[in-house]
Amino acid sequence: MLEDLIKERLKKKENLEEAGVDCYPAKVKRSHRIIEVLKNFFFLFLIRKKIFIVGRIMSLRIQGNIIFADVFDGSGSIQVVISKKISKDFALFKKNLDIGDFISVKGKLFKTKAGQKSLKTEKLVLATKGIRPIPSQWYGLQDEENRLRKRYLDILLDPKIKDMFEKRAKFWNAVRTFLLKRNFTEVETPVLENTTGGADARPFVTHHNALDIDVFLRISMGELWQKKLMVAGFEKTFEIGRQFRNEGMDAEHLQDYTQMEFYWAYVDYKAGMKLVKELYKYVAMETFGKLKFTIGKFEVDLGKKWERYDYAETIKKFTGLDIFDTDLTEIKKKLDELKVDYSMEGFNITRAMDNLWKYCRKQIAGPGFLTGIPLEISPLAKKDKKDLRTTQRFQPIIAGSELGNGYSELNDPVDQLNRFNEQTKLREAGDEEAQMKDEEFIEALEYGMPPTCGFGMSERVFSFLMNKSAKECQIFPLMRPKK
């Protein structure tokens, strides 16, 4: 069936070309976007101005010597009326136009007897001939995988999808504007690295042919590089870009995604929490025009007081375990009791505590900040001098998940080297997500890095505020190839 429709359209293309019509011109004339025509319809109608519009035919109805076509240009839709009386090549286009074709139309505005705003066509130029038929606006692309694979059709047929990606652009523009207004400098750091750093994650590995070495795709937004910029004398930096983690896929996690990280010299994590709260509220208002959201089973108000959730106290509240007075065996027993699904690959005390916390966080609506995070799972954060078992680290908690990560950065090179050595032991024991030892970063710290607060957030914040999965909120998510 589809093959027959394609053959039919190819024949129409051939007919048009034989008649001297260029089916794929390099440019066409346009004087107004359709949204402008609709907004200024009365004025343009009164002055009888001839206008040019372009767009895709979304519906086509032929009634004798008149063609009615709804034309959409991305900004809006208007009915175009093509009459045999005034339109050149009417017969040719009557036989060979299809839904999905792009056309450029010259004409004057008028209203039909039913009051519909329309354009009476004097001249029609084919802008692009469509070969494949577009699915029905109401019945096509019902399968989710098909929608994600053919996102261009999903966007074309569903205005809500287009609106979501326009919001996504506003989201990242708002993040950028917020930081630039506060005198942060936007920077770019390497995507290919000899050593990954800045996160606990399994990296992608690729080969650099010119240097004949294996390299890693970055797993953080240049954390160690931006800290080197603090050594260099920068006081405020940030980067927004793509990062990659070779891990599992679920509603909250993808392998390549957009991340922002900032670094701010001479302040600690408390100043970072204050700035992040302002950032999230600003971005929510700029993107969505509101601070109250329904996210999964939670009702979240970013405008209310942000709570503090102590790591050990919260786990004890929900599980009864004191993480500072237990061991791997006890935590594993509790995870099994709570029916928490976890992997035994590289399983250790760090992974055990993390899985225990993830069980607890799912019961917290927020907004608030997780603090008091243990030293074992914070290899790049300063110790909290009030409790040396914990670090000066914070994570925004919204709708049962961590939507960001920040801390007072560790700038003692001796302490950092010891932490890297501990991470190396974990990697050698099978934990592929443990951090790699970076000798060059240690050397940079030895020159002296000022007190610094760092923070990172990903596009997951946007997907949560949209109340959709991470994959749904990416324009072109990675899909398994068609067989």
Secondary structure, 3 states (H helix, E strand, C coil): CHHHHHHHHHHHHHHHHHCCCCCCCCCCCCCCCHHHHHHCHHHHHHCCCCEEEEEEEEEEEEECCEEEEEEECCCCEEEEEEECCCCCCHHHHHHHCCCCCEEEEEEEEEECCCCCEEEEEEEEEEEECCCCCCCCCCCCCCCHHHHHHCHHHHHHHCHHHHHHHHHHHHHHHHHHHHHHHCCCEECCCCCEECCCCCCCCCCCEEEECCCCEEEEECCCCCHHHHHHHHHHCCCEEEEEEEEECCCCCCCCCCCEEEEEEEEEECCCHHHHHHHHHHHHHHHHHHHHCCCEEEECCEEEECCCCCEEEEHHHHHHHHHCCCHHHCCHHHHHHHHHHCCCCCCCCCCCHHHHHHHHHHHHHCCCCCCEEEECCEHHHCCCECEECCEEEEECEEEEEECCEECCEEEEECCCHHHHHHHHHHHHHHHHCCCCCCCCCCHHHHHHHHCCCCCEEEEEEECHHHHHHHCCCCCCCCCCCCCCCCC
